[in-house]
Amino acid sequence: MSGLSKIVKNVASVFIVPGLIFGAYVVAHGHLTPGGGFQGGTIIATTLALLLVAFGEKSFRKAIGKNALAMLESLALFGFIGIAFLGLQSSFFNNFLSNSGSLFGQSVQFGVNEGNINSAGVIPLMNFMVGIEVASGLTIIVIAMYSGWGERK
């Protein structure tokens, strides 16, 4: 399929960047608000599905490609497992960055939480890995479903 009309393509183009930004926001703030890697990844995958439907499979594969998504999915999975193994000095999935004073390990004061994004240790890093995994995996599923749609008659 070659995509839909110019109006649909223009409207989809307007919504792509805000959709990707909102998905990244939900992933990044998953430890502070409702959401996280899975929810943000589905928002990103939905935005990519909008791209696929509006512009067609040929244009989508030319821009992104199925192999790139599979590679990204695998790298996110290995990154998630790698972060889990990094905390192995005390236990698997240990939050070794928590209260370490590093980039993601700022200490949290008692009382009202200010909502500092860098105060959760490895949880945001794992959220990013889950978000990339879910976004690429669901997009691969949508591509497979979309490419099989026109074959039935």
C-alpha positions as CSV (number, residue, x, y, z in Angstrom):
1,M,0.0,0.0,0.0
2,S,1.3,3.5,-0.8
3,G,-0.3,5.4,2.0
4,L,-3.3,7.6,2.4
5,S,-4.2,11.1,1.1
6,K,-2.1,14.2,1.4
7,I,-4.4,15.5,4.2
8,V,-3.9,12.4,6.3
9,K,-0.1,12.5,5.7
10,N,0.1,16.1,6.7
11,V,-2.0,15.6,9.9
12,A,0.1,12.5,10.8
13,S,3.3,14.6,10.2
14,V,2.0,17.1,12.7
15,F,1.3,14.5,15.4
16,I,4.5,12.4,15.0
17,V,6.9,14.7,16.9
18,P,4.5,15.4,19.8
19,G,3.6,11.7,20.1
20,L,7.3,10.7,20.3
21,I,8.0,13.4,22.8
22,F,5.0,12.5,25.0
23,G,6.1,8.8,24.9
24,A,9.6,9.7,25.9
25,Y,8.2,11.9,28.7
26,V,6.1,9.0,30.0
27,V,9.1,6.7,30.0
28,A,11.4,9.2,31.7
29,H,8.9,10.1,34.4
30,G,7.7,6.6,35.1
31,H,9.2,6.4,38.6
32,L,7.5,9.7,39.6
33,T,4.1,9.5,37.9
34,P,1.8,6.8,36.6
35,G,3.4,5.4,33.5
36,G,6.8,4.0,32.8
37,G,8.6,2.0,30.1
38,F,5.8,-0.1,29.0
39,Q,3.2,2.7,28.8
40,G,5.6,5.1,27.1
41,G,6.8,2.4,24.7
42,T,3.2,1.8,23.6
43,I,2.7,5.5,23.0
44,I,5.8,5.5,20.8
45,A,4.7,2.4,19.0
46,T,1.3,3.9,18.4
47,T,2.9,7.0,16.9
48,L,5.0,4.8,14.6
49,A,1.9,2.9,13.7
50,L,0.3,6.2,12.7
51,L,3.4,6.8,10.5
52,L,3.0,3.3,8.9
53,V,-0.7,3.7,8.1
54,A,-0.4,7.3,6.8
55,F,2.6,6.9,4.6
56,G,2.4,3.2,3.7
57,E,4.7,0.2,4.2
58,K,7.3,1.0,1.5
59,S,8.0,4.5,2.9
60,F,8.0,3.3,6.4
61,R,10.5,0.5,5.7
62,K,12.7,2.9,3.8
63,A,12.7,5.3,6.7
64,I,13.0,2.9,9.6
65,G,13.3,-0.7,8.5
66,K,12.3,-3.9,10.2
67,N,15.9,-5.0,10.8
68,A,16.8,-1.8,12.6
69,L,13.8,-2.3,14.9
70,A,14.8,-5.9,15.6
71,M,18.3,-4.8,16.4
72,L,17.1,-2.0,18.7
73,E,14.8,-4.4,20.5
74,S,17.7,-6.8,21.1
75,L,20.0,-4.1,22.3
76,A,17.3,-2.8,24.7
77,L,16.8,-6.4,26.1
78,F,20.5,-6.9,26.6
79,G,20.8,-3.4,28.1
80,F,18.1,-4.3,30.6
81,I,19.7,-7.6,31.6
82,G,23.1,-5.9,31.7
83,I,21.9,-3.2,34.2
84,A,20.4,-6.0,36.3
85,F,23.7,-7.8,36.3
86,L,25.6,-4.6,37.2
87,G,24.0,-4.7,40.7
88,L,25.0,-8.3,41.3
89,Q,27.6,-7.3,44.0
90,S,24.7,-7.6,46.5
91,S,21.8,-9.1,44.5
92,F,20.3,-9.4,41.1
93,F,18.4,-6.1,40.1
94,N,20.1,-4.3,43.0
95,N,19.5,-0.5,42.8
96,F,23.3,0.2,43.0
97,L,23.0,3.9,41.9
98,S,20.5,4.8,44.6
99,N,21.9,7.5,46.9
100,S,25.3,7.3,45.3
101,G,25.5,11.0,44.4
102,S,26.0,10.1,40.7
103,L,23.8,11.3,37.8
104,F,20.8,9.1,38.7
105,G,21.6,8.7,42.4
106,Q,20.9,12.0,44.0
107,S,19.7,11.6,47.6
108,V,16.0,12.2,48.4
109,Q,15.1,14.3,51.4
110,F,12.5,13.2,53.9
111,G,9.1,14.8,53.5
112,V,7.4,16.0,50.4
113,N,9.0,14.6,47.2
114,E,10.1,17.3,44.9
115,G,9.9,15.0,41.9
116,N,13.6,15.0,41.0
117,I,14.0,12.8,37.9
118,N,17.5,11.8,38.9
119,S,16.7,10.4,42.3
120,A,15.7,6.8,41.5
121,G,19.0,5.1,40.7
122,V,18.7,2.4,38.0
123,I,14.9,2.5,37.7
124,P,14.9,5.3,35.0
125,L,17.6,3.4,33.1
126,M,15.5,0.2,33.2
127,N,12.4,2.2,32.2
128,F,14.3,3.5,29.1
129,M,15.3,0.0,28.2
130,V,11.8,-1.3,28.6
131,G,10.4,1.6,26.6
132,I,12.8,0.9,23.7
133,E,12.0,-2.8,23.9
134,V,8.2,-2.3,23.9
135,A,8.2,0.4,21.2
136,S,10.3,-1.6,18.8
137,G,8.6,-4.9,19.6
138,L,5.1,-3.6,19.1
139,T,6.1,-1.7,16.0
140,I,7.4,-5.0,14.5
141,I,4.1,-6.7,15.4
142,V,2.2,-3.8,13.7
143,I,4.3,-4.1,10.6
144,A,3.7,-7.8,10.4
145,M,0.0,-7.3,10.8
146,Y,-0.1,-4.4,8.3
147,S,1.9,-6.3,5.6
148,G,-0.4,-9.3,5.9
149,W,-3.6,-7.2,5.7
150,G,-3.6,-6.7,1.9
151,E,-2.8,-10.4,1.1
152,R,-6.3,-11.7,2.0
153,K,-8.9,-11.4,-0.7
